[in-house]
Amino acid sequence: MLELPEPVDNPVLIATKMPAQVSRVMSGRKVDVLLNAPNLMHLPIHDIAIKEGIML
């Protein structure tokens, strides 16, 4: 989960580019990226990510 302190203008752009960048750094390993920002809806998946996610 990528936690951002500021509202984001284009969350879809960030959510599509970030996994590819992280995957390249991690030798092609697939990753899921979840955004958390003040202007985005908080969903149950955010709570799961906080409890079960692995910090990179």
MOBELLIN-V769855 format. One record per residue. OMEGA is omega in whole degrees, -180 to 180 (none if undefined). Layout:
omega
OMEGA
OMEGA
This chain:
omega
177
-179
-178
-178
-178
173
179
-178
-175
-177
-180
179
179
-177
179
-179
-174
-179
180
180
180
180
178
-179
-177
176
176
179
-180
179
172
179
179
-180
175
-179
-176
-177
180
-179
176
-177
178
179
177
179
178
179
179
-177
-169
-176
178
-178
178
none
